[in-house]
Amino acid sequence: MPEAAPLVLADALGPQPSAVSLSAVTSTIAEALSLQYQANTLGTARRIFAASEPVLALADADDYRGRLNPSAAQLRQLMAGIELRSGHVEAARPLLIESLKVEPTVWGYTMLATLERQLGKHDDALAHVDRAEKLPGARRLPLDVVDAKLLRFEIYRDEGSTERANAALDQALNLALAHRKHGATKDKVRAERLLARVLDGYGRRGEALRALERAMDLAERNREILGATVLSTIGRALVYKDVRAARAALQTGIKAGVESDDLVYGALWLMFLEKELGEAPDGKVERVLLEAIHREGWTAHLARWARGMTDDDALRNVAESFTEKVEAEFYIAMKARADGRESADAELRKIAESPLIDLMEVQIARDLLAPESKVELPQQVRVP
């Protein structure tokens, strides 16, 4: 049983193992937890993590600070992600806080701030953003800081604090522009995607779309990140009702052969957009869904539902994990919204407040319901 392995490995390590030996064990634990994350088996993950306590206690010692990969803090963050994916906020939150006490990172504080925002605790969220931006290593991770400043902007925008929202967005813009051509391909893609979100904050739809088009051009040479970039582009097109951009992005994904799951999600979003705008389908959605209905797994259920082969109740019944249940409610609400039902936005509001902070459907729901931004692009700034 995987939950027994940490106990056996802890005994084998002894009281003062080398950093290499201890890293090997923490890596084994991380791999075991990652498998449970993918399989949505929370109970097993919790038993593995509990059995890992002796290893974590060793790894927390000052002698190993900065010498382990993964560290004890990273294992706690991984377990927090598993708890969040199952909807257990109160179990995830202390794990994140504990990990950040030992190993503070911009990304970690931004993740915690995002969670607090989802819970409606805006002051706590802003305090965590402050901590993220003031970390000594923040300057070396400018894109992580852009994420933090975008979160600050969204909180102030939602509160109606226009001046503060403006300042946060201006700072995010300057950072994104300064670092959009730095680093490896994945960094450049991320920078363009972040720049698109910043520009959308100013209401600059054309410039935001061009940033995403540049991101897709870059990502086409790196298939590992193309699927997420295609989905970002289609998701944004759904929010801002740009059917041309959605179709172009889905075609890019089809042509490049990105993962079937990504194509199904993109096809669903385009389907809703075409229906809401009264646009005649151009065949891309049909092609993706027809290929998916014969497969197994969650996205095959979504494809069959979208094709009218099952109804809303059947989709709810086949959703097993917490993530799938949230997704099911999102798609049912989006179908209602495309049909013009007034109740849809109330259902989307529930999705927008979900603790599943990494789920694209949650971000789309938030963006669809967000108040209009009144922030103006600085006159002296020129964007590509």
Secondary structure, DSSP 8 states (H G I E B T S, - for coil): -GGGHHHHHHHHH-SS--HHHHHHHHHHHHHHHHHHHHHT-HHHHHHHHHHTHHHHHHHTSGGGTTT-SS-HHHHHHHHHHHHHHTT-HHHHHHHHHHHHHHS--HHHHHHHHHHHHHTT-HHHHHHHHHHHHHSTTGGG-HHHHHHHHHHHHHHHHHHT-HHHHHHHHHHHHHHHHHHTT-SSHHHHHHHHHHHHHHHHHTT-HHHHHHHHHHHHHHHTT-HHHHHHHHHHHHHHHHHHT-HHHHHHHHHHHHHHT--HHHHHHHHHHHHHHHHHHT----SHHHHHHHHHTTS-SHHHHHHHHHTTSS-HHHHHHH--SHHHHHHHHHHHHHHHHHTT-TTHHHHHHHHHT-S-TT-HHHHHHHHHH---------TT----
